[in-house]
Amino acid sequence: MTESTISAGQLKFKAPTSDEWRALPVVGQDKDQQEKTKAARDTLKETLLISLQMQHIVVLAGSGTSLGPVGGPSMKDLWEAAIGKTPTKAATDTAKKIHYDLKTPTPNIEEFLSKAEAYLQVMENTDVTDVKSFVDCCKTVILEQCSTFLDVRKLEAHKTFLHRLSRRRVRDPRLQVFTTNYDLCFEQAASALGGVVIDGFSFTSPRHYDPRYFGYDIIRRPRASEDQGNYLEGVFLLYKLHGSVNWARYANGLIQEKANPSPDEACLIYPARGKYQQSFLQPHLESMSQYLATLREPNTCLFAIGFGFNDDHLSEPLLAAVHSNPHLRLIIANPGIIDQESEGGNANRYWRDFFTLAKEGGDVWFINASFQDFSKLVPDLKSLTPADRLIKTIQSITETK
């Protein structure tokens, strides 16, 4: 199920230890249906509200956040753009050389490129010009597909999501967003809101990468006062785990922002099995280090949104953290969760393990919702009822004891 095909009736959530998927109220329900789902809505709202009061708020955003109304390419779209709905002659010739079956019922661009990259490494002492040329062509297509779709008018979900999370108390640690996406959705949404993104790049042009910038913050200093200033609202940390469409790596090792870099310049981890190894090169190494460190922090809530757990180098540490960090809450929002559970043994092993942990009492919540729907479910912290404010005050007192 994709972001664009989830039906209103599938908007559900599942709590730890529960076997029941509880339906949430949707527009168009009659009064009786609304009453039946009100309790479920209140339970989820309270859970999300408490979660947003936790000390560390972390987001792991996958490709699902760029699908649907946003217009980002799916893995199927990348396959058809690079290989063709009917495979091109170049694709067919390359597949024959690397022994990839193009007639597979589940074509996978990541698997195809992985085999092609492996072939190039094994056969590096022979003439592999044609295979390398096709791989370079695929990378060009992927870069283009992930660069050209963006329309800031379609980023309402991103803006709603960032706007509501940015209303946390400024004295709390900054929101951290880790994303596997190459596109600029979060950056453009933050810009439209007047927010500030700290992404590891300098604040002056040409912007260059230096991990020291992740340690910087921004304050508002009064002009005529001895007050040392207050932290600025709407600031968050953005870690692009697989690179960005506007990052360029130069021969001297310098990484700068650049509009429309060439495929050879682009500082991206393209979809292939080599992602694990490439994640331990700069600038990806710094993002991975921060991700691993964050998972060990106490009093942390991690929202995994639109993430399919197909990246072992990100899924494995998260699974280990759920096992070992008793103060970590994991909330998974994806429009295909119910399908994953129904597949049972055929599902990705990480899905199976998270379902098992939740069943055994682990603090793992599942929300079967698209990113667009989930962004509307996030409570607006400045629109709390008096009862909500009382709960928040009591929680802050008990946390300090």
C-alpha positions in Angstrom: 0.0 0.0 0.0 1.4 3.4 -0.9 0.9 6.9 0.5 -1.7 7.7 -2.1 -3.9 4.6 -1.9 -4.6 4.3 1.9 -8.4 4.5 2.5 -10.0 6.5 5.4 -11.2 3.2 6.9 -7.7 2.0 7.2 -6.7 4.9 9.5 -6.0 2.8 12.7 -3.5 2.3 15.5 -2.3 -0.5 17.7 -1.0 -0.2 21.2 1.7 -2.3 23.0 0.4 -5.8 24.2 -2.8 -5.3 22.2 -4.2 -7.5 19.4 -6.7 -4.9 18.3 -6.3 -2.3 15.6 -8.4 0.6 16.8 -10.1 2.7 14.1 -9.7 6.5 14.2 -12.5 8.9 13.3 -12.4 10.2 9.8 -14.2 13.0 7.9 -17.6 11.7 6.6 -18.4 9.3 9.5 -21.9 9.6 10.9 -22.5 10.5 14.5 -22.7 7.0 15.8 -19.4 6.0 14.1 -17.8 9.1 15.5 -18.9 8.2 19.0 -17.5 4.7 18.6 -14.1 5.9 17.6 -13.8 8.9 20.0 -12.2 6.8 22.7 -9.6 5.5 20.3 -8.9 9.1 19.1 -8.5 10.3 22.7 -6.2 7.4 23.6 -3.9 8.1 20.7 -4.0 11.9 21.3 -3.0 11.4 24.9 -0.2 9.0 23.9 1.2 11.5 21.3 0.9 14.3 23.8 2.9 12.5 26.4 5.4 11.5 23.8 6.0 15.1 22.7 6.8 15.9 26.3 9.7 13.5 26.4 13.1 15.1 26.5 14.4 13.9 23.2 12.2 13.9 20.1 13.6 12.1 17.0 12.2 11.5 13.6 13.3 8.9 11.2 11.7 9.8 7.8 11.7 7.4 4.9 10.7 7.6 1.3 7.0 7.5 2.4 7.2 11.1 3.5 7.8 12.2 -0.1 5.2 10.0 -1.8 1.6 10.6 -2.5 0.5 14.3 -2.9 4.2 15.4 -2.7 5.0 13.6 -5.9 8.3 12.0 -5.0 9.3 8.8 -6.9 8.7 5.4 -5.5 11.2 2.5 -6.0 8.9 1.3 -8.8 9.0 4.8 -10.4 12.8 4.7 -10.3 12.9 1.2 -11.8 10.6 2.3 -14.7 12.6 5.5 -15.3 16.0 3.8 -15.2 15.2 0.3 -16.7 12.0 1.1 -18.5 8.5 -0.4 -18.2 9.7 -2.6 -21.0 13.4 -2.9 -20.4 15.6 -1.0 -22.8 18.2 -2.8 -24.9 21.0 -1.3 -22.7 19.2 -2.6 -19.6 18.7 -6.0 -21.2 22.3 -6.3 -22.2 23.5 -5.2 -18.8 21.1 -7.7 -17.0 22.5 -10.5 -19.2 26.1 -9.7 -18.2 25.4 -9.4 -14.5 23.0 -12.4 -14.4 19.9 -10.4 -13.3 16.5 -11.7 -14.2 14.5 -8.8 -15.6 11.4 -11.0 -15.6 11.3 -11.2 -11.8 7.8 -10.6 -10.4 9.3 -8.0 -7.9 11.8 -5.9 -9.9 14.1 -4.0 -7.5 16.3 -1.2 -8.7 18.4 -1.5 -5.6 19.1 -5.2 -6.2 19.9 -4.5 -9.9 22.4 -1.7 -9.1 23.9 -3.9 -6.4 24.7 -6.7 -8.8 26.0 -4.2 -11.4 28.3 -2.5 -8.9 29.5 -6.0 -7.7 30.2 -6.9 -11.4 32.2 -3.8 -11.9 34.4 -4.5 -8.9 35.0 -8.2 -9.8 35.6 -7.5 -13.4 37.6 -4.3 -13.0 40.6 -5.6 -15.0 38.4 -6.2 -18.1 36.5 -4.0 -20.4 33.3 -3.1 -18.6 32.7 0.2 -20.3 29.1 -0.7 -21.3 28.0 -1.8 -17.9 29.6 1.3 -16.2 28.0 3.5 -18.7 24.6 2.1 -18.0 25.1 2.3 -14.2 26.1 6.0 -14.6 23.0 6.5 -16.7 20.8 5.0 -14.0 22.4 7.3 -11.4 21.7 10.3 -13.6 18.1 9.3 -13.9 17.7 8.7 -10.1 19.3 12.1 -9.4 16.9 13.8 -11.8 13.8 11.9 -10.5 14.6 13.0 -7.0 15.4 16.6 -7.9 12.6 17.8 -10.3 9.3 16.9 -8.6 9.5 19.3 -5.7 6.7 21.9 -5.5 6.5 23.9 -2.2 2.7 24.1 -2.7 2.5 20.3 -2.1 4.4 20.4 1.2 1.4 21.0 3.5 2.0 17.8 5.5 5.7 18.7 6.0 4.8 22.2 7.1 2.1 21.0 9.5 4.4 18.4 10.9 7.3 20.7 11.5 5.1 23.5 12.7 3.6 21.4 15.4 6.8 19.8 16.5 8.6 23.1 16.6 6.2 24.3 19.3 8.0 22.3 21.9 9.6 24.2 24.7 12.8 25.9 23.4 14.7 24.8 26.5 14.2 21.2 25.5 16.8 19.6 23.2 16.2 20.5 19.6 14.1 18.2 17.4 16.3 15.9 15.3 15.1 14.7 11.9 17.0 11.9 10.2 16.0 11.2 6.7 17.0 8.7 4.0 15.5 11.0 1.3 17.7 12.9 -1.1 15.1 15.6 -1.8 14.7 19.0 -0.2 11.2 18.6 1.2 12.0 19.3 4.8 14.3 22.2 3.9 11.7 23.9 1.7 8.9 23.3 4.2 11.0 24.9 7.0 11.8 27.8 4.7 8.1 28.4 4.0 7.5 28.4 7.8 10.4 30.8 8.5 12.2 28.0 10.5 15.9 27.4 10.6 17.5 24.1 9.6 20.9 23.2 11.1 22.2 20.6 8.6 25.9 20.6 9.1 26.6 23.3 6.5 28.0 26.7 7.1 25.8 29.8 7.3 27.6 31.7 4.6 27.8 31.1 0.9 29.2 29.0 -0.6 27.9 26.7 2.1 30.4 23.9 2.9 30.0 20.9 5.2 31.6 20.7 8.6 30.1 18.6 11.4 31.0 21.2 13.9 27.9 23.2 12.7 25.6 20.5 14.3 26.8 21.8 17.6 25.7 25.4 16.9 22.4 26.9 18.0 20.6 30.2 17.5 19.5 32.7 20.1 17.4 35.9 20.0 19.4 38.6 21.7 17.5 41.8 22.8 19.0 45.0 21.4 18.7 47.2 24.5 19.1 44.8 27.4 21.7 42.9 29.4 19.6 39.8 28.9 21.8 37.0 27.4 19.0 36.1 25.0 16.6 33.3 24.5 16.7 30.3 22.2 15.0 30.9 18.9 11.8 28.9 18.1 11.5 26.8 15.0 15.1 25.5 14.9 15.7 21.8 14.2 18.6 19.5 13.3 18.4 17.7 9.9 20.6 14.7 9.2 20.4 13.5 5.6 21.7 9.9 6.0 22.1 9.1 2.3 23.0 12.6 1.1 21.2 15.3 -0.8 20.4 16.3 -4.4 22.2 19.6 -3.8 25.4 18.3 -2.2 28.6 18.1 -4.3 31.8 16.4 -3.4 35.0 17.7 -5.0 38.3 16.0 -5.6 40.0 17.8 -2.7 37.3 16.2 -0.3 35.4 19.5 0.1 31.6 19.1 0.2 29.5 22.1 -0.8 26.0 22.9 -1.6 25.5 23.1 -5.4 22.4 23.4 -7.5 22.1 20.5 -10.0 25.4 18.7 -9.4 26.5 16.2 -12.0 26.0 12.5 -11.1 29.8 12.2 -10.6 29.8 15.2 -8.2 26.6 14.3 -6.3 27.3 13.3 -2.7 24.7 10.6 -2.6 24.5 7.0 -1.5 22.6 5.5 -4.4 20.2 2.6 -3.8 22.4 -0.5 -3.7 23.6 -3.0 -1.1 26.8 -1.0 -0.6 24.8 1.6 1.4 26.1 0.1 4.6 29.8 0.6 3.8 29.2 4.1 2.2 27.4 5.2 5.4 30.7 5.2 7.2 32.3 7.8 4.9 31.9 11.6 5.5 29.5 13.3 5.5 27.3 10.3 6.1 29.5 9.1 8.9 28.6 12.1 11.1 24.9 11.5 10.5 25.2 7.8 11.4 27.2 8.6 14.5 24.5 11.1 15.7 21.8 8.5 14.9 23.5 5.8 16.9 24.1 8.1 19.8 20.5 9.4 19.8 19.2 5.8 20.2 21.0 5.4 23.5 19.6 8.6 25.1 17.2 8.2 27.9 13.7 9.6 27.7 13.6 9.5 23.9 10.7 9.2 21.5 11.5 8.2 18.0 8.9 8.6 15.2 9.6 6.3 12.3 7.5 7.7 9.5 7.2 6.3 6.0 10.2 4.0 6.7 10.0 0.4 5.4 12.9 -1.0 7.5 14.7 -2.1 4.3 18.0 -0.5 5.3 19.8 -2.9 7.6 22.3 -0.3 8.8 19.4 1.8 10.2 17.0 -0.9 11.2 19.4 -3.1 13.1 20.6 -0.3 15.6 17.0 0.7 16.1 15.9 -2.8 16.9 18.8 -3.2 19.3 17.9 0.1 21.0 14.3 -1.0 21.6 15.8 -4.1 23.3 18.4 -2.3 25.4 17.1 1.2 26.1 14.1 0.9 28.5 13.5 4.7 28.1 13.0 4.6 24.4 9.5 4.9 22.9 9.1 3.9 19.2 6.1 5.1 17.2 5.9 3.7 13.7 3.6 5.4 11.2 3.2 3.9 7.8 0.2 3.2 5.5 1.2 -0.4 5.0 1.6 -1.7 8.6 -1.5 -3.7 8.6 -0.4 -5.4 5.4 3.0 -6.1 6.9 1.4 -7.8 9.9 -1.0 -9.9 7.8 2.0 -11.2 5.7 3.4 -12.8 8.9 6.5 -14.8 8.0 6.7 -13.2 4.6 7.2 -9.7 6.1 10.5 -8.0 6.5 12.2 -9.5 9.6 12.4 -6.2 11.3 8.6 -5.7 11.0 8.2 -9.2 12.6 10.6 -8.4 15.4 8.9 -5.1 16.2 5.5 -6.7 16.2 6.8 -9.4 18.6 8.4 -6.8 20.9 5.1 -4.8 21.0 3.2 -7.9 21.8 5.6 -8.7 24.7 5.1 -5.3 26.2 7.8 -3.2 24.5 7.0 0.5 24.1 6.3 0.2 20.4 3.2 1.8 18.8 1.9 1.3 15.3 -0.2 3.8 13.4 -1.5 2.7 10.0 -1.5 6.2 8.4 0.1 8.1 5.6 2.5 10.9 6.4 -0.3 13.4 5.4 -2.7 11.8 7.8 -0.2 11.4 10.6 0.9 15.1 10.4 -2.7 16.0 11.3 -2.8 13.6 14.2 0.2 15.3 15.9 -1.2 17.4 18.8 -0.8 21.2 18.5 1.0 21.9 21.8 -0.2 25.5 21.9 -3.8 24.5 21.5 -4.0 22.3 24.6 -7.1 22.2 26.8 -6.8 23.2 30.5 -6.9 19.4 31.3 -4.1 18.8 28.9 -2.0 21.6 30.4 -2.6 20.1 33.9 -1.4 16.7 32.7 1.7 18.4 31.1 2.5 20.2 34.4 2.1 17.1 36.5 4.4 15.2 34.1 7.1 17.9 34.2 7.0 17.8 38.1 7.2 14.0 38.3 10.1 13.9 35.7 12.2 16.2 37.9 11.9 14.1 41.0 
